[in-house]
Amino acid sequence: MSEMERLQRENAELKAQLDATSKGRQTVRLGIGEKGGVKVQLGTRRFPVTLYPSEWLLILQHADELKDFIKDNSRKLSWKKDGSGSTE
């Protein structure tokens, strides 16, 4: 019985994640990759983005520059149709 209950809970969690993603609310999960990198799994992507910690920190140092670049070039960039491409 406990295995059945565990599977039912797991199924409910997966359904909740799917519902959240389909409603435009992105889920973000963090993890550690096989080679020690930081994995970021977005609810809208099939595979995670994995970079070493120093690479993530460098990107985060330039977050404002990245946001400005996206705003300045928004018409040239491709956006997902589910509305998850908001720049605000």
Contacts in CASP RR format, 6 or more apart in sequence:
PFRMAT RR
TARGET T0000
AUTHOR 0000-0000-0000
METHOD contacts of the structure
MODEL  1
MSEMERLQRENAELKAQLDATSKGRQTVRLGIGEKGGVKVQLGTRRFPVT
LYPSEWLLILQHADELKDFIKDNSRKLSWKKDGSGSTE
17 27 0 8 1.000
17 43 0 8 1.000
20 27 0 8 1.000
21 27 0 8 1.000
21 43 0 8 1.000
21 44 0 8 1.000
22 82 0 8 1.000
24 82 0 8 1.000
24 83 0 8 1.000
24 84 0 8 1.000
26 42 0 8 1.000
26 43 0 8 1.000
26 44 0 8 1.000
26 84 0 8 1.000
27 42 0 8 1.000
27 43 0 8 1.000
28 40 0 8 1.000
28 41 0 8 1.000
28 42 0 8 1.000
28 43 0 8 1.000
29 40 0 8 1.000
29 41 0 8 1.000
29 43 0 8 1.000
30 38 0 8 1.000
30 39 0 8 1.000
30 40 0 8 1.000
30 41 0 8 1.000
31 38 0 8 1.000
31 39 0 8 1.000
31 40 0 8 1.000
31 41 0 8 1.000
31 48 0 8 1.000
32 38 0 8 1.000
32 39 0 8 1.000
33 39 0 8 1.000
33 50 0 8 1.000
36 52 0 8 1.000
37 50 0 8 1.000
37 51 0 8 1.000
37 52 0 8 1.000
37 53 0 8 1.000
38 50 0 8 1.000
38 51 0 8 1.000
38 52 0 8 1.000
38 53 0 8 1.000
38 56 0 8 1.000
39 48 0 8 1.000
39 49 0 8 1.000
39 50 0 8 1.000
40 48 0 8 1.000
40 49 0 8 1.000
40 50 0 8 1.000
41 48 0 8 1.000
42 48 0 8 1.000
42 49 0 8 1.000
44 80 0 8 1.000
44 82 0 8 1.000
44 84 0 8 1.000
51 59 0 8 1.000
59 66 0 8 1.000
67 87 0 8 1.000
70 77 0 8 1.000
70 87 0 8 1.000
71 87 0 8 1.000
74 87 0 8 1.000
79 85 0 8 1.000
END
